[in-house]
C-alpha cells in the first residue's frame, strides 16, 4: 500500500506536472548537463547538485529513495548528515529551476514523496525523453516521415550522454542504453534514406559507421544494400566478404540470417532490391486544415475564455487568485466554469467542486463538505490531511466530538490548513457553482481563504447569479472586492453569434430578419436562445424571412416556463410588475406600469430593479 505523505504546515510539496506556458523549462542530458527556461540558461550549481537532478530525471517520474540518491552522489564518502545535505541541494535546485516563482510553488518540478524525491515534468521537457519518444514514433511511419523524425531526434544530441559522470557506477548502464538507442536511430535513419533513393550519397557515411562498430551486422547490411543500389555490385559482394571475415576473426561465427539472405539476393540480382520508383516522387501537399469551430455553448466567449486561461496560467506561475463569473441566469456562467475545470484537468491540476443550492443553504459548511469530503474518503489520507494545524477542521466532517461546527476562527483556520495540505499534491482549483446559494458558513470560509492566498497555490473559480436578491449579498460583495479577485461578466450574445447558432441548429442560409427576431426574443441570452431553437427545430421552422413571425409564437411557448420559474424567485412586487411591463411592451412609462400593476410608483420601481 502506498505510504501516506507526512504534511508539514510550513511548506507545501506540489505533485502535478510542472507546466511553463511562456518560458518552457528544458533539461538537457545528451551532452553537458544544462537547463534553460525559455532562452535563458539556468545555473544548476556544482557537480553533486547537478548529479542529484540527473538521478531524479533518469527515474522518469518515479520516486527515488533518499538512500539511493545519497549513494549515487557521494558513494562511500557521504557527509555526516546526508539527508540534510540532500535537502539543501533539492532546495537550491527548486529555486534555480523555477526562478521568480513564489517559495511555496517552487516544488512543482522536484516533489517530496515519502522517503524520497521525484521530478514532475512534461514529456518534452527533457531531451532524453523527447529523443526516446521520437525514436518510438519512427517505427510506425513511412520512409519520408521516418527520416524527418529521426533527423529531429538525432539533432538533440550535443555530445556523449552524461559525460560528466561517465566513470560513475550509477550512470554506466544509462550511458550504455542511450548509446545503443542512438546507434539504432542512426541505422534507422540511413535505412529510411535508402528507401528514398539516396543510396550513392549514403555509402561514405555507412563506411564510417561500419568502421566505428564493425561487429554490428545491420551496418554491413545497409552498406551492401547501398552499394548494390548505387550500381556497384562488385563492391557490394566485396563488402559481404569483408563482413564474413571480420565476424569470423573477431567472434568465430558466420554472418547472421539477414546478411546471408541479402548475399543470396545480390548474387541472384533480385529485382526487389531496387527502390520502387514511387519512393522518389514529390510529396503531395497535405489538404488544408479544417477551421476549428467553437462549441455551440462557447460562441462569442473569446474574451471570457482568455480570462479563464489567464487565471490558470497565473496559478501555474505561482500566482493564486479568485475568478468570479457573474451574470444573470442562462448567460453561460456554468459552461465557463465547466471549461475552466476541463482545462485545469488537461494541465494535471487537481479540481475540487461544489454547487450551491437553495435547498441546502441552511446546512452549515455544506459547500465545504462537497469540496473536501471526496479527498477524505481514504482513512490514511484523511489522517494526514487533517493533522497539525488542520485538526480543528475535523468537527466540520463529523470526525471529532462536540457541538455542530460554527464559523469560529479555529474552524476557519483548520479548513484553511486543510486546503494548504491538499496543495502538497500540486496546485489546486476550487470550483464552486451558484456561489450565491452556498451556506453562510462556507461563504465565510471562502472569504477567509481568499484573504490568505498569498503564496498558496490555490485558485478559486466561482459563478454568481446577478439580478436577484441574496441573503449573503454583503459576503458576495466582499469577495468581489478582494485584491486577488478578477470578475468576468459574460455579455449577451451578439447578433452575429445568434445568427451563427441559428445556422448550426436549423441549417442555412439564415435570413437577417429571422436572426434579428431570435436575438430580440431572447435578448441574446444563450440558454433562452437554445430553448427557442429547440422549439423551432421541433416545429421544423426554416430560418428564412417568411418565418420570422413564427419566432415570437414559438419563443413565448418555449421560454415562458423558464421565465416564470425565475420570476417566482424574485421579491413579491417583481412578478406583478413584470406581467404589467410585458403587457405594455418596451418603452412603457413608470406611471403606466404602476397603474396597471396596482402598485405605487416606488413599489413598481423596486420591482423593476429586482
Phi, psi and omega in degrees: 000142181292134182285135178290137182280137178283138182253126175250122191293347182268359180212162177232151183228084181298148182246343184293165177297135176287129179237128178237106187286317186266322178241088187293128176284128179233135176238130183244129177240350181274074187131212176295138180290115180222166175215153178210154174240110191067237177255011185260118178295146179249139178276115183267004178086199185283179185301317181291321179296319177295324179297323177301313180297317182297316179301318180290319180295320181294340178282350174055049176091347178283151180287130178254120181299151180303319183299320181290321178296317180300316180297320181292320187280318186250342182060233181273007184241045182292146178289172182298323179237078184297324180296319179293318179295320178295319179299322178295316178300315181298318180299316179296319180295319179300316182294324184277331179281337179232063181296141179086353179276154176295152186303321185286344182255005182285349182268025177281338180266308177252117183250151175261130182215117182060232179258037181199188181227159177210158174259144176235100185226152174296158184301334184262011184280338184243131184298326178298316180295318179296318180301312182296321180294319178294321179296320177298317181295328186295341182277359185234015185237170177288172188299316183296315180293320179300316180297319180295314182297314183289328173299318177295319182295314183288336178292344178288340183279124179245006181157185179300139181290143176053042188301326182293336186241030183300332182262003181275131181304323184290340183261346188301311184296320181291321178298315179296319181296314180294322177298320179293320179295323178294320178298318178297318180298318179296318180294318179295322180296314181292327176295318178296319180292327174298318179295337180270004174090024183258030189306308185299325182287336187270346184303313179299318179297319181291324176299318179296317181294323177295319179295325179296315183221083186289352180265001176273105186295331180299327181288321175297319181298315180294323179296314179299316181295320179295318179297317181296316182288342175272014178064038177239066186296320181296318178295325178297317179292324177297318178298323178296320178293320178299318180297316181297318180294316181298315182293323179291317182291318186276320187241345182072032181229162174273164176302155180283178185304321184296316179291321180295319179295319180296321179299317180298320182290325177294315179297326180274358183050052183298130181294337182284357174281344181276139180292127176301145185297331183292347179295332188259005182291158181296139180296143179276132180296135180295151178294151179299143181292143176290140177296141180274120180264141175291146175303155182307320185272009173237016176296140176065029183238027180297316181298315181294321180291329175297322179293321179297313181293324178297321179295319179289324175298319178298319178298317179297330180271007178088021179247097179292170180181183178230125176244114178257128177252106187250145176168170180289170180300138175083001184281348176109023181295313183296325179295320177293322177296318177298320179292323176299318178296320181295314181295320178299318178298320177298331181268013179062032177262131179291136180237125174250138189236153173207159179220126178288149181215137177298329182287337185249008185296335182281349183268118183298135178059027178298316179293321178300318180294321176301320182294313195256338186301322177300331180281345184255013185289326182272123186306315182299315180292321179300316181296322180290320183287328183260026178265170175062228183293344181274359187297330182290352177276354184299327182295332180297329184254021178059036183252005180216145179292156178133183181286171179301143183295149176236192180267033181295161180301319183299317181291314179299319180293320178297318178293324176302314181288335173297316177297318179297317179300323179295334179287355172297339177266004180126172178305153190230137173245126174256112184252117184236119178265145181053058181302329184296340180258004176291153179295156185298321181297318179294321178296318179297322180292319178299320176297320178297315181295313185299326180290345184240027183281351183306121177068012174252121186286071180230134172240124176261123176241124185219150175254144180226125178277130177255171179087004177226154177276138182235149183298318185258044183302321182294318179296318180297318178296320179299318179297316183293341181267358180296144181301329183274359185277139170239130184249126178247129180240096180302133180272166173297154179296142176288166178298324179295316179294323177299314179298321178298314181293322176299317181296321180294322184273320186253353184087164183243179356285156182255126177292136176304325179293321179293316179297320179296320178297320178295319182293317181291322182295325184254357183056026179074013178284120185302318182293316179295323179295317179295322178296318178298313182295328176298317178292318178296321179295319180296327180268006178055043180277129178274143185276055178248172184297328182294337182254012182298327181290344178288339184298315182294317182296313180288323183296318180298324180285321186283329189259338190302318183297321180291320180294317181297322179298321180284328177297325181293340179279345183280161178302161191313311185292336190300312180300319180295316179296321180297319179295317180296317180295324179293322180293316185282335177086176181298144176087001179295142181282159180300315179299323181293317179296318180296320181295316180292326180280345182072033182234165174287162180296326179295315179294322179295317179298319178296320179295320177293324180293330181293000000 
